[in-house]
Amino acid sequence: MRKTLSILVLAGCYAWGLPAMADEMPVMEPAAIDESLLLPPSLEEQVNASSATTTSVAAPDSGTQTSSTAAAISQSKAATVNILQELDRRAKAGDAACQFQLGYLYANGKGVRQDDQEAVHWFRQSALKGNVNGLIAMAEAFDLGRGVSQNPIAAYALAKAAVALKPEASVVADQLKAKLSANGLTKAEGLSVQDALKLR
């Protein structure tokens, strides 16, 4: 799965002339991401097909290597644009996994411009549908104050909701719980997911 994401990231960097790593911003990688949801299956097939084409076209050959490489980059750009358009279309149609993925790409500037507000918009949409990755991503956004005001109470409330869906998220929830006072913990326990997600 990481190879698939790397292919998408590199292709996106070529398509938009972006650096492969954004050194000025820390990369936000939600700790409990279910990587099987990172790309929907039909999009993953498109990425794998693009990778196979790029590998076969870019094989070393004396005089044709430069044109083959240019053709591979062009195909990679087209595949990335198609994948991002499809991801955007599905996210706007309400697919929670695609909403999370689009938020993840915006949070990290992978194939799109880095934009914390846009990332939080998509994470919030995903979390509202009960997507565990969206809940964790929003918890971490509130914890770090990325795209929203820092709010440890909302962060813990969302992480706790994620634990109900995926027990492995308890690692994140326990870390966030440790940051709260007894009063803060009481407030977080009484905060619903919907109320936490309304916070800015």
Secondary structure, 3 states (H helix, E strand, C coil): CHHHHHHHHHHHHHHHCCCCCCCCCCCCCCCCCCHHHCCCHHHHHHHHHHHHHHHHHCCCCCCCHHHHHHHHHHHHHHHHHHHHHHHHHHHHCCCHHHHHHHHHHHHHCCCCCCCHHHHHHHHHHHHHCCCHHHHHHHHHHHHHCCCCCCCHHHHHHHHHHHHHHCHHHHHHHHHHHCCCCHHHHHHHHCCCHHHHHHCC
